[in-house]
Structure formats: C-alpha cells, structure tokens
Amino acid sequence: MKIGDLVRLKKGYPAIGIVMKIDKQHYGARQAFKVSKVERGKALRPGMVDIIAPTRDGIQDRVMVLWTEDMEQSYENSIVLEVLDKEK
C-alpha cells in the first residue's frame, strides 16, 4: 500500500477511498508475554507468564483515507483495508 492507492474496507462500508497518508508501525506489537497452561476457572497472575509468543496481528500501519462518497477523511487500520489498484 502506498499514497495514492485506491482502497476499500474489507467488510461493510462499500465506498472507495484514496490513501492520503500512512503512519508506519503505529499499532500493535510483534510479540507478547503469554500464559500457555491455565486450567479453566483459575485466575491469572503476572507471575504465571511462561512464554513469549508472536501476536496474532503483529504491527500495523495507520492509514488516512479520503472517502470519495462523502469527501471526508478518516484514519483506518491497515489490516481492514483492501487495495483495489494493484500494479502487476
């Protein structure tokens, strides 16, 4: 994804937008502290952390999109956008 690309949301909102600005590595993390073995109904304590594992979504960019339908700008998370004009 780059500035000037045509995008739309993957789910829901049918309008098309133009990428105006990209804030690289704005949200998320690559890895997190996790607890691998906990019995159902037991409380979690900070001392129970036993692994460091990758997060599900990783680091995402924040993208400013100018929506062509209502000519308004909004920030969207990069994983919810789909690029429409991919160059071959």
N, C-alpha and C positions, 0 to 999 in steps of 0.2 A: 504494500500500500504506500502511495506517495501523494504529495499535494497535487490536486487537480483531478484525481481519480473519481469516477462515478461510483457511488456506493448505495446500498440499501440495507435495512435491518434484516437479519436472517429470519426473524419471526415477527409477525404482526404488521406494523406500520408499512404500508405499501409504497410510500413516496420514495423518490430518488433524491440523492443529495450529492454535493461536491465537497471533497476533502479540502478544508481551508488551512488547517494547522495540525501538526502531530507532535504531541509531547511524549518523547520516547521514555520507556521504562517508568511509567507514572504509578501504576498499581501493582500489587502483588509481591510475591517472593518466590525464589527458586526452591527453597526447602524450608521445612518446619520441624519443630520438635513434636513427636507423636508418641502415643502410648499404644503398644501393639497388642497386649493381652489384658483385657479387663473383663471380669465376669459381669453378666447382666445384673443391674441393680446396685452395683458398687459405686461409690463416689470416686471421683478423680482428684488426685493431689499432685502438686507440681513435682514432687519427688518421684513420681511414677514414670516419668519420661524415660524411655529406654531406646528409642531410635530417632535418627534424623533422616527424614524421607522427603522426596520431591513433592511439591504441592500439585494439585490437580490442574490448575490453570496457568501456573507459572507467572512470569512478569508480563504485563500487558501495557499497551500504549493507550493514552487518552487522545481522542481524535475530535477536532472541531469540525462539524459538518454543517454546511449551508443547505437546508432543505429547500428544494425547488418549488414545492407545493405552496408553502406559506411564506417563503423567503425569510425564515428565522434560522438562527444559528444555535446549535446545542452541542455539548460535549457528549460523546459516546465512547463506551469501552471498545477497544479494538476487536475483541472476540465476538461481539454481537453484530459486527458489520461484515457485509459481503461485497467484494469488489466486482463491478459489472463489466468494466472495460479492460480486461487483462490482455496485455500485449503478448504476442507469441514470440 
